[in-house]
Amino acid sequence: MNEVDTFRAEARQWLEANCPRSMRAPIRTDEDMVWGGSRVRFSSEDQRVWFERMRDRGWFVPGWPTAYGGGGLGPREQRALEQEMRSLGCRQPQYNLGIWMLGPVLLEFGTEAQKLEHLVPMARGEVRWCQGFSEPNAGSDLASLKTAAVRDGEDFVVTGQKIWTSQGDKADWMYALVRTDPHAKKQQGISFILIDMTTPGVSVRPIELISGRSEFCQVFFDAVRAPARQIIGGVNQGWGVAKRLLEHERAAMAKFTEGGAPTLDALAIASPYLAAAGPAWRDRLAAALMDQQAFSLTSRRLHEMALAREDVSALGAIMKLVQTEQEVAKYELLQQLMGQQGLALEGEGFTADELAVCRLWLYSKSYTIAGGSSEVQLNIIARRVLGLPT
Ligand SMILES: Cc1cc2nc3c(=O)[nH]c(=O)nc-3n(C[C@H](O)[C@H](O)[C@H](O)COP(=O)(O)OP(=O)(O)OC[C@H]3O[C@@H](n4cnc5c(N)ncnc54)[C@H](O)[C@@H]3O)c2cc1C
């Protein structure tokens, strides 16, 4: 047995012994997901146990160096661990924007002090991060952002507003884009800064949605002091850092079908309806499932290429576009098949799965906007993958 096979066998044994049975089922609801941070909440004892065991092993981030709280695994061991977790159906033990997006950027652009200060608590699930990029007039055109940061001694003083900040009311820290040079060309006057959400002058206002719930916030900065040492990648160098972070965001979103987000077994839900439907419906569903399978295999191929240190950064836009649009198409197909049973958000006479179809359909639409809209992904693909003139 070579070293990777030995590691694989040990990892499988460890997972079998340490991953509670209930943590080996697909994610169905938000309660199935544990978001790390100072206010971490568990909906079951098994969730807590799984979280703590994986944390102590450094396997929230198996590929990060042990000095920063990771598992210190090489690409081949990391791949073996992921394969074993997938084959046993183990859930992600922790969700955190920090780990998906900020962490890789800190590893690339951060100073040693910044890495030690932020990566270690992130890798232990102790700090929850939110993303402060979008502003009321800076969404797709992100470089138009206006939130200003002015140097004052050892600090920057931040004034302005962010919007659509997912889970901003639950986060401990924010990574944000701020304008540090109002006179430079718009991409060149931007810095990437980390802001402690408990700093005086930060106020967070949840945005109530039609569902009555709130996933997003507006975040206001009123002369908020953020130490200059919290700038990542250098003053006025934030655009390059942000572009890299968005690549990691697209990659994270494209992995949702790998069991990372609440989903439904489309075939199981469709089955009772299919019996009464004509063969054309079976064809449509089969085509959708084949597309999904093709996407899943392509996604794994890209993942392997990334582990082999190949540059797949531009391809992430294709994966993000296809994954999110496929999810919308899947739920719309289910709804057409189910008729009015697929349109309810609440009420009597529906199974839990039937009610979930409508909710997840609405969610799926939002994912075609978050992390850059589908139209923006098409622009990136045209420019960076196809090399078309702009
Ligand atoms: C679920 C969700 C979570 C989010 N979480 C966060 C978060 O945590 N932090 C954060 O900072 N932001 C977050 N956002 C905001 C998100 O990044 C923006 O909504 C997105 O970038 C689009 O910006 P916008 O809403 O201002 O739309 P606009 O940029 O105003 O776009 C409006 C429409 O015009 C189209 N359009 C714009 N420019 C072009 C172009 N050049 N070519 C073709 N079409 C174009 C768009 O595709 C869209 O259809 C989130 C959004 C969603 C839906």
The ligand as an SDF file (V2000), in Angstrom:
LIG
                    3D

 53 58  0  0  0  0  0  0  0  0999 V2000
  -28.6100   35.5480   -2.1640 C   0  0  0  0  0  0  0  0  0  0  0  0
  -27.6990   36.7340   -2.2780 C   0  0  0  0  0  0  0  0  0  0  0  0
  -26.6780   36.9030   -1.3770 C   0  0  0  0  0  0  0  0  0  0  0  0
  -25.8250   38.0070   -1.4780 C   0  0  0  0  0  0  0  0  0  0  0  0
  -24.8790   38.1810   -0.5110 N   0  0  0  0  0  0  0  0  0  0  0  0
  -24.0350   39.2230   -0.5920 C   0  0  0  0  0  0  0  0  0  0  0  0
  -23.0510   39.4290    0.4110 C   0  0  0  0  0  0  0  0  0  0  0  0
  -22.9540   38.6790    1.3930 O   0  0  0  0  0  0  0  0  0  0  0  0
  -22.2280   40.4870    0.3050 N   0  0  0  0  0  0  0  0  0  0  0  0
  -22.2930   41.3470   -0.7580 C   0  0  0  0  0  0  0  0  0  0  0  0
  -21.4590   42.2560   -0.8220 O   0  0  0  0  0  0  0  0  0  0  0  0
  -23.2500   41.2100   -1.7210 N   0  0  0  0  0  0  0  0  0  0  0  0
  -24.1160   40.1750   -1.6590 C   0  0  0  0  0  0  0  0  0  0  0  0
  -25.1020   40.0130   -2.6090 N   0  0  0  0  0  0  0  0  0  0  0  0
  -25.2470   41.0210   -3.6520 C   0  0  0  0  0  0  0  0  0  0  0  0
  -24.8350   40.5430   -5.0310 C   0  0  0  0  0  0  0  0  0  0  0  0
  -23.4320   40.4450   -5.1300 O   0  0  0  0  0  0  0  0  0  0  0  0
  -25.4200   41.5210   -6.0490 C   0  0  0  0  0  0  0  0  0  0  0  0
  -26.8290   41.4470   -5.9440 O   0  0  0  0  0  0  0  0  0  0  0  0
  -24.9810   41.2080   -7.4600 C   0  0  0  0  0  0  0  0  0  0  0  0
  -23.6160   41.4450   -7.6300 O   0  0  0  0  0  0  0  0  0  0  0  0
  -25.7880   42.0350   -8.4910 C   0  0  0  0  0  0  0  0  0  0  0  0
  -25.7440   43.3780   -8.1560 O   0  0  0  0  0  0  0  0  0  0  0  0
  -27.0820   44.2520   -8.0550 P   0  0  0  0  0  0  0  0  0  0  0  0
  -28.0500   43.5510   -7.1720 O   0  0  0  0  0  0  0  0  0  0  0  0
  -26.6830   45.6460   -7.6840 O   0  0  0  0  0  0  0  0  0  0  0  0
  -27.6890   44.2360   -9.5080 O   0  0  0  0  0  0  0  0  0  0  0  0
  -27.2420   45.1330  -10.7410 P   0  0  0  0  0  0  0  0  0  0  0  0
  -25.7660   45.1400  -10.8360 O   0  0  0  0  0  0  0  0  0  0  0  0
  -27.9440   46.4410  -10.6460 O   0  0  0  0  0  0  0  0  0  0  0  0
  -27.8140   44.2920  -11.9620 O   0  0  0  0  0  0  0  0  0  0  0  0
  -29.1870   44.3770  -12.3530 C   0  0  0  0  0  0  0  0  0  0  0  0
  -29.3600   43.5330  -13.6150 C   0  0  0  0  0  0  0  0  0  0  0  0
  -28.5310   44.0300  -14.6700 O   0  0  0  0  0  0  0  0  0  0  0  0
  -27.6810   43.0050  -15.1780 C   0  0  0  0  0  0  0  0  0  0  0  0
  -26.3630   43.5820  -15.5070 N   0  0  0  0  0  0  0  0  0  0  0  0
  -25.6240   44.4380  -14.7550 C   0  0  0  0  0  0  0  0  0  0  0  0
  -24.4570   44.7120  -15.3640 N   0  0  0  0  0  0  0  0  0  0  0  0
  -24.4460   44.0040  -16.5200 C   0  0  0  0  0  0  0  0  0  0  0  0
  -23.5000   43.8700  -17.5860 C   0  0  0  0  0  0  0  0  0  0  0  0
  -22.3330   44.5060  -17.5630 N   0  0  0  0  0  0  0  0  0  0  0  0
  -23.8180   43.0380  -18.6170 N   0  0  0  0  0  0  0  0  0  0  0  0
  -25.0010   42.3790  -18.6560 C   0  0  0  0  0  0  0  0  0  0  0  0
  -25.9320   42.4820  -17.6730 N   0  0  0  0  0  0  0  0  0  0  0  0
  -25.6680   43.2810  -16.6290 C   0  0  0  0  0  0  0  0  0  0  0  0
  -27.5450   42.0040  -14.0360 C   0  0  0  0  0  0  0  0  0  0  0  0
  -27.2460   40.7100  -14.5300 O   0  0  0  0  0  0  0  0  0  0  0  0
  -28.9260   42.0570  -13.4050 C   0  0  0  0  0  0  0  0  0  0  0  0
  -29.8260   41.2380  -14.1380 O   0  0  0  0  0  0  0  0  0  0  0  0
  -25.9880   38.9380   -2.5310 C   0  0  0  0  0  0  0  0  0  0  0  0
  -27.0200   38.7630   -3.4560 C   0  0  0  0  0  0  0  0  0  0  0  0
  -27.8740   37.6870   -3.3480 C   0  0  0  0  0  0  0  0  0  0  0  0
  -28.9950   37.5350   -4.3360 C   0  0  0  0  0  0  0  0  0  0  0  0
  1  2  1  0
  2  3  1  0
  2 52  2  0
  3  4  2  0
  4  5  1  0
  4 50  1  0
  5  6  2  0
  6  7  1  0
  6 13  1  0
  7  8  2  0
  7  9  1  0
  9 10  1  0
 10 11  2  0
 10 12  1  0
 12 13  2  0
 13 14  1  0
 14 15  1  0
 14 50  1  0
 15 16  1  0
 16 17  1  0
 16 18  1  0
 18 19  1  0
 18 20  1  0
 20 21  1  0
 20 22  1  0
 22 23  1  0
 23 24  1  0
 24 25  2  0
 24 26  1  0
 24 27  1  0
 27 28  1  0
 28 29  2  0
 28 30  1  0
 28 31  1  0
 31 32  1  0
 32 33  1  0
 33 34  1  0
 33 48  1  0
 34 35  1  0
 35 36  1  0
 35 46  1  0
 36 37  1  0
 36 45  1  0
 37 38  2  0
 38 39  1  0
 39 40  1  0
 39 45  2  0
 40 41  1  0
 40 42  2  0
 42 43  1  0
 43 44  2  0
 44 45  1  0
 46 47  1  0
 46 48  1  0
 48 49  1  0
 50 51  2  0
 51 52  1  0
 52 53  1  0
M  END
$$$$
